[in-house]
Amino acid sequence: MFYLAQIIKYGISGKLGLKLLASQEAEHTWVLVSDRSAILDVETTIGDRCPFTLAEGLLVLAELSPDCCQVYSLHNATDWVMELVQTYLTSGITPLFLQQEMERAEKWRQTLTLQTQELSRRALEVEARREQIQALETNVRREQEEDETG
């Protein structure tokens, strides 16, 4: 599982640790970690296998074991954060904008639902009138036949 984490120093010895900030639920869905006080010892779990220099305050993407006890890999999050900024923040896509778009889409959906219901009602009315006209035509033909025979 992937986490956005921050490298921090902790303890008397100033060991480096991971403070988990958010976890990935789906490809483009992240949730904030509820217990942000938990710190993972990054030096013991990944040690020399880290491909870059760890420094306090650095944001990283961490791949952790399901129980969050083992760090499988760390990646510098700078490029990832910059991609988010480029994709969402430079084009004006803000949480408020997304909320407004969701509300607009919901209103549109409701309007379409009402229009569909209105069209269905009108179709039923047209069908009922067609049946009335057919019944009247049948009555007129029958009366004409009675007049011709009588």
C-alpha positions in Angstrom: 0.0 0.0 0.0 1.3 3.5 -0.8 1.5 6.3 1.6 2.5 10.0 1.4 4.8 10.4 4.4 7.2 13.0 5.8 10.7 12.2 7.0 11.1 13.4 10.6 13.7 13.0 13.4 12.5 11.4 16.6 13.8 10.1 19.8 16.8 11.1 21.8 19.2 9.8 19.2 17.5 11.8 16.3 16.7 8.7 14.3 14.9 9.2 11.0 11.3 8.0 10.9 8.3 8.2 8.6 5.2 10.1 9.7 2.3 8.9 7.6 0.2 11.6 6.2 -2.2 10.0 3.6 -2.8 6.6 2.1 -3.8 5.6 -1.4 -7.2 4.0 -1.7 -7.4 3.8 -5.5 -5.4 5.2 -8.4 -6.6 8.8 -7.9 -8.1 8.6 -4.4 -6.2 9.4 -1.2 -7.4 9.7 2.4 -5.7 11.4 5.3 -4.2 9.0 7.9 -6.3 9.2 11.0 -3.5 8.5 13.4 -0.7 10.9 12.4 1.2 10.4 15.6 2.5 7.0 14.5 6.1 7.0 13.4 7.9 4.2 11.5 11.6 3.7 11.9 12.8 4.2 8.4 16.5 3.6 9.0 16.0 0.1 10.4 13.4 -0.9 7.8 14.9 0.4 4.6 18.4 1.4 5.6 20.9 1.6 2.7 18.3 0.4 0.1 17.0 4.0 -0.2 17.9 5.4 -3.6 18.3 9.0 -2.4 19.4 10.9 0.7 16.9 11.0 3.5 16.5 14.4 5.2 14.2 15.8 7.8 11.1 17.4 6.3 11.3 15.5 3.0 8.0 14.3 1.5 8.2 10.7 0.2 5.9 8.1 -1.3 6.3 5.0 0.8 5.3 1.5 -0.2 4.5 -0.3 3.1 3.5 -3.8 4.0 -0.2 -4.3 4.8 0.4 -4.1 8.5 2.6 -0.9 8.0 5.5 -2.5 9.8 7.8 -3.0 6.8 8.9 -0.3 4.3 9.3 -1.9 0.9 10.4 1.2 -1.0 10.6 5.0 -0.8 10.4 7.5 -3.6 11.0 11.2 -3.4 7.5 12.8 -3.7 8.7 16.0 -5.3 7.9 15.0 -8.9 4.5 13.5 -7.8 3.6 16.7 -5.9 4.7 18.9 -8.9 2.5 16.8 -11.2 -0.5 17.4 -8.9 0.2 21.1 -8.9 0.5 21.1 -12.7 -2.5 18.9 -13.3 -5.0 20.4 -10.8 -3.8 23.7 -9.4 -2.5 25.6 -12.4 -5.8 25.1 -14.3 -8.0 26.4 -11.4 -9.4 23.0 -10.4 -9.9 23.6 -6.7 -12.0 21.6 -4.2 -14.6 24.4 -4.4 -14.7 24.2 -8.2 -15.1 20.4 -8.0 -17.9 20.7 -5.5 -19.7 23.3 -7.7 -19.3 21.0 -10.7 -20.7 18.1 -8.7 -23.7 20.2 -7.7 -24.2 21.4 -11.2 -24.1 17.8 -12.5 -26.6 16.7 -9.9 -29.0 19.5 -10.8 -28.6 18.5 -14.5 -29.3 14.9 -13.6 -32.4 15.9 -11.7 -33.6 18.1 -14.6 -33.1 15.2 -17.0 -35.0 12.9 -14.7 -37.9 15.4 -14.6 -37.9 15.8 -18.4 -37.9 12.0 -18.8 -40.9 11.7 -16.5 -42.7 14.5 -18.3 -42.0 12.8 -21.7 -43.3 9.5 -20.3 -46.4 11.2 -19.1 -47.0 12.8 -22.4 -46.4 9.5 -24.3 -49.1 7.9 -22.1 -51.5 10.8 -22.8 -50.9 10.5 -26.5 -51.5 6.7 -26.3 -54.7 7.2 -24.4 -55.9 9.8 -27.0 -55.0 7.5 -29.8 -57.1 4.7 -28.2 -60.0 7.2 -27.8 -59.7 8.2 -31.4 -59.7 4.5 -32.5 -62.7 3.9 -30.4 -64.5 6.9 -31.9 -63.5 5.8 -35.4 -64.9 2.3 -34.7 -68.2 3.8 -33.4 -68.5 6.1 -36.4 -67.9 3.1 -38.8 -70.4 1.0 -36.9 -73.0 3.8 -37.0 -72.4 4.4 -40.7 -72.9 0.6 -41.3 -76.1 0.7 -39.3 -77.4 3.7 -41.3 -76.6 2.0 -44.6 -78.3 -1.2 -43.6 -81.2 0.4 -41.8 
